[in-house]
Amino acid sequence: MTPEFTNARWFKSSASSVTGCVEVAHLPNGLVALRDSKDVSKAPHVFNRREWTAFLAGVRNGEFDLPVR
């Protein structure tokens, strides 16, 4: 089943920059969509609730931070 994004309400972080950021939309059935605000024509990545929780935990733990040079 492909999620429908037509009526999705997209939210951008208050910490996002002027040049763009990611946007999140909460979808029916507990799904969460994530997209690049600079190119909304690309398909969003869709997480189920368990995947979203794991993704947020990874963000909070710094798993996606760029390496320090």
C-alpha positions in Angstrom: 0.0 0.0 0.0 1.5 3.4 -1.1 0.8 6.2 1.4 -1.1 9.2 0.1 0.6 12.6 0.6 -2.0 14.9 -0.9 -3.5 16.1 2.4 -0.3 15.7 4.5 0.6 18.6 6.8 4.4 19.0 6.6 6.3 20.4 9.5 9.8 21.9 9.4 12.0 22.1 12.4 12.4 25.5 14.0 16.1 24.8 13.9 16.2 24.5 10.1 18.2 26.9 8.0 17.1 29.3 5.3 18.6 27.0 2.6 16.4 24.1 3.6 16.0 21.2 5.9 13.9 18.1 6.3 10.1 18.1 6.8 8.0 15.6 8.6 4.4 14.6 8.1 2.3 12.3 10.3 0.2 10.0 8.1 -2.7 7.7 8.8 -2.1 4.3 10.4 0.8 5.7 12.4 3.2 6.2 9.5 5.6 9.1 9.4 7.0 10.7 6.2 10.3 12.5 5.9 11.3 14.7 2.9 13.9 17.1 1.8 12.4 20.6 1.8 14.7 21.8 -1.0 13.3 19.3 -3.4 9.7 18.2 -2.5 9.3 16.6 -5.9 11.3 13.6 -4.7 9.4 10.8 -2.9 9.5 11.1 0.8 10.9 8.3 3.0 8.1 6.6 5.0 8.7 5.0 8.4 6.3 2.9 10.4 6.1 3.7 14.1 8.8 1.3 15.2 11.2 2.5 12.5 10.5 6.2 13.3 11.2 5.6 17.0 14.5 3.9 16.1 15.5 6.7 13.7 14.8 9.4 16.4 16.9 7.4 18.9 19.8 7.3 16.4 19.5 11.0 15.8 19.6 11.7 19.5 22.5 9.4 20.0 24.6 11.1 17.3 24.6 8.1 15.0 24.2 10.3 11.9 26.5 13.1 12.9 29.3 13.9 10.4 32.8 12.8 11.5 34.9 15.4 13.3 38.1 16.2 11.4 
